[in-house]
Amino acid sequence: MTQTLIPQTSTRIPPTEAELARRIEAGVLAEAVRTGGVRIASDATDVELALLVADGQRARDELVAENQRLVWLVVNPVASRTGLSRDELYQEGCLGLLEAVQRFEPATGCFATFALHWIRLRVHDAAATRFGALGLPAKRARQWWRVQGVCVRLRNAPGEGLEVARIADELQLPVTTVADLLAWRAAAHLQADDDVVPAGPEVVQDERVTELLSLVDGVERLILQCRFGLGEAPPQSYAGVAEVVGLSEATVRRRERAALERLRRVA
């Protein structure tokens, strides 16, 4: 009689988030007991505690590996919008993911939803402060960028100037806060491979530049001002300019070339 061999299939059920969280917590507690940070009545030997610590680390690694896609979910649109390094933003996002693992309580709900908050917090703070180069806390940096965006737009609106009260009212910020942000001057820190072209102070103050800019239309003038930092705001990447003017990066590049060619002919 011929026996039919049936392939063996794995019946292992992946651990749930609650189980992984329990193992992580047990490992943390075991490590605290081993190092003397926590004193509890326990008959566990040092070897058993070490096994719990190792198991907790494996559970942490597994929970992180299963949710790394969340980091890219947050990083990709931020990198495209700001022109910042995807790798550096990814590192910040991973720190947020690790923080979420440390703080997660199964009773609070789904881990992915919980982790997204901490990942976004890390990535958005890094983007707002330009990885600390802006020299402002994250909350104040986000306000600074909003103020700069309004400033750029108002300079190109007929009959409108940089009124602190008007900007404060539009952004729903205190007048004193807006005044402080307008007075702030950020140091320029550019990576070698940035697509931002820095402008020196002599360019910003040159009246001839102002005269030339008046020869191009409003949108192209705004593109050149944002790209070359002709004003209070620092130079921006094509992605940053695209966000300000509401056009695609390809359109921004095309209109920038057209504007520069037009200025070269009359300069």
Phi, psi and omega in degrees: 000128182271128179268137177271123180276122180261122181301138178281132177248148181290134178252012181292129178264125180303142180294147178281166178299323180296320179293317178297318179297322179295318180293321178297314180297320178296321178294319179296316179296318179297320179295321179295322178293317181298321184271358179086007180288334179228137177245117178226157177284110183210143177263005183294137178278169180297325178295317180294321177295320179297323178295320178295320178298314181296320179294322177296322178294320178296320179296320179296315180299321181293318180294322178293314182298322182289343186238013179295334179299333179296326180296313179294328178301325179273320187291315188303309179294326179292318179296319179295323183284324187259340184079008180281163182296127177296320182297317181291321177294324178297320178298318177296319179296323178294325176297321177295321178296317179296323178294322178296320178300319181292328186264349189293134172237121183307330182292342182282347179124209184288137182294320183301316179296319179294317184292324181303324180299313183287326177294312180300319181301312180295312184293314182292323177295318179297320180292318182294320182269000185054050180058035177091350183292335182290334177080021179232150172300158186303314182297315180291327178296319178297321177294321180299316180296322178296318179296317179298322179297318178293320179301313181299318182291318182293329179294342182252006177262126183303130174077010181242140180240187181271074177274122183301317182297322181293316179296317180299319180292320181293323182266357182057048178238154176299145180300321180297323179295315179296320179298318178296319181292324178293330181278346182287137176237116182275142174287143180273119177234105184244139174284156183298331184259013178294150176264022178264136179255109182288145177249135179282164181301326181294333178285318183297324186271354184289119180295331179297324178296316179299320179296318180294320181298331180292348182273352178249159185289173187302315183292314180293325176296318179295321178298314180294322179296317180290317184294318187258006178066039181273081184153204182282327183285150179286164176303147182235158176287170176300322179297318179294319178295319180301322179292321181293314186269352177075031178236168177285160179298321180298319179293320178299314179299316182295316182287330175295314179299318181296318181293318180295321178296321180294320181289326179296325182291329183260349183289000000 
